[in-house]
Structures are given as structure tokens and as C-alpha cells.
Amino acid sequence: MTQDLHDLADSVESEQDLLNFIEALKLDRNDEEEKEKVNPSSSYGSGANGWENGNIVSFLDAAVAWGQASINGLEFYKKTDNPWKRVAQILHAGKFYE
């Protein structure tokens, strides 16, 4: 995956930006699935593109957990006032948050 999803999520400003981010997130997951077919990662860590949560339930659980944990910001995360960006950041966290 050539796009940095963290930077892309942080650049979301509009509904169209959010849709573009969701498409990039989907492509990143598809890319990881293809890489894993060729060279499977350990079942004890993340996949080739850093996905910790490979099914929809664990992805959504992680997104909600991070969203709740960061509702007032975090030590290294200042919560954005832009709701489109916030949704993108929550969805991005679903990829890696445990």
C-alpha cells in the first residue's frame, strides 16, 4: 500500500475525503489479504500491512474501543473538531487498536 493511512485520515476535511479514506482503507485490507496468501504472517502479530483486526466484528470492536478511549483526547492525540476527520481516525484505529 503506497498511501499512509494515518496521514490520509488526518487530511480528511469533508464527506468526500472520508469516502476516499474508506476506499483507501479497503484497498489496504485487500492488499494485505493478497500478501498474506503468498507469505502468511505469524498468527501472534499483525498482518503484512499492520492489520490486527481482520474480521468485521473485531475491526468494529477496536474502532469503538479506540473511539471511546480517545473521546477526550489522549496523551499524543488531540481530538479534532472536524466530525469527518474524527470518523476517519476512529475507522483507522479499527485496523490496529486492540
C-alpha positions in Angstrom: 0.0 0.0 0.0 1.6 3.3 -1.1 -0.7 5.7 0.9 0.0 6.3 4.5 -3.4 5.7 6.1 -2.6 7.7 9.2 -1.7 10.8 7.1 -4.7 10.2 4.9 -7.1 10.1 7.9 -5.6 13.2 9.3 -6.2 15.0 6.0 -9.9 14.3 5.9 -11.9 17.5 5.9 -15.1 16.7 4.0 -17.6 13.9 3.3 -15.8 13.1 0.0 -12.5 13.0 1.8 -14.0 10.5 4.2 -15.3 8.3 1.4 -11.9 8.4 -0.2 -10.3 7.4 3.1 -12.7 4.5 3.4 -11.8 3.3 -0.1 -8.1 3.5 0.7 -8.7 1.5 3.9 -10.5 -1.1 1.9 -7.7 -1.3 -0.6 -5.1 -1.6 2.2 -7.0 -4.5 3.6 -7.3 -6.2 0.2 -3.6 -5.6 -0.4 -2.8 -7.3 2.9 -5.0 -10.3 2.1 -3.2 -10.8 -1.1 0.2 -10.5 0.6 -0.9 -13.0 3.3 -1.8 -15.6 0.7 1.8 -15.5 -0.6 3.6 -15.1 2.7 1.4 -15.6 5.8 2.3 -13.7 8.9 2.5 -15.1 12.4 -0.9 -15.6 14.0 0.6 -13.8 17.0 1.1 -10.4 15.4 -0.3 -8.1 12.8 -0.5 -8.8 9.1 1.7 -7.6 6.4 0.1 -4.1 6.3 -0.3 -3.9 10.1 -3.9 -5.2 10.4 -4.6 -6.5 13.9 -8.3 -6.9 13.3 -9.1 -8.9 10.2 -12.8 -9.5 10.5 -15.6 -7.0 10.7 -16.6 -7.7 14.3 -13.0 -7.3 15.7 -12.5 -4.3 13.4 -15.6 -2.5 14.7 -14.9 -3.5 18.3 -11.5 -2.0 18.0 -12.8 1.2 16.4 -15.4 1.7 19.1 -12.9 0.9 21.9 -10.4 3.5 20.5 -13.2 6.0 19.9 -14.3 5.7 23.5 -10.8 5.8 24.8 -10.0 8.9 22.9 -13.3 10.8 23.3 -11.4 13.4 25.4 -8.2 13.1 23.5 -5.1 11.1 24.5 -1.6 11.9 25.6 -0.4 12.0 22.0 -3.7 12.6 20.3 -5.6 15.9 20.2 -9.2 15.2 19.3 -10.3 17.1 16.2 -13.3 19.3 15.9 -14.0 18.1 12.4 -16.5 15.2 12.5 -15.4 13.8 9.1 -11.8 13.6 10.3 -12.9 12.1 13.6 -14.8 9.3 11.9 -11.8 8.6 9.6 -9.5 8.4 12.7 -11.9 6.1 14.5 -12.1 3.8 11.5 -8.4 3.9 11.0 -7.9 2.8 14.6 -10.1 -0.3 13.9 -7.2 -1.5 11.8 -4.7 -1.7 14.7 -6.2 -1.0 18.1 -6.5 -4.0 20.4 
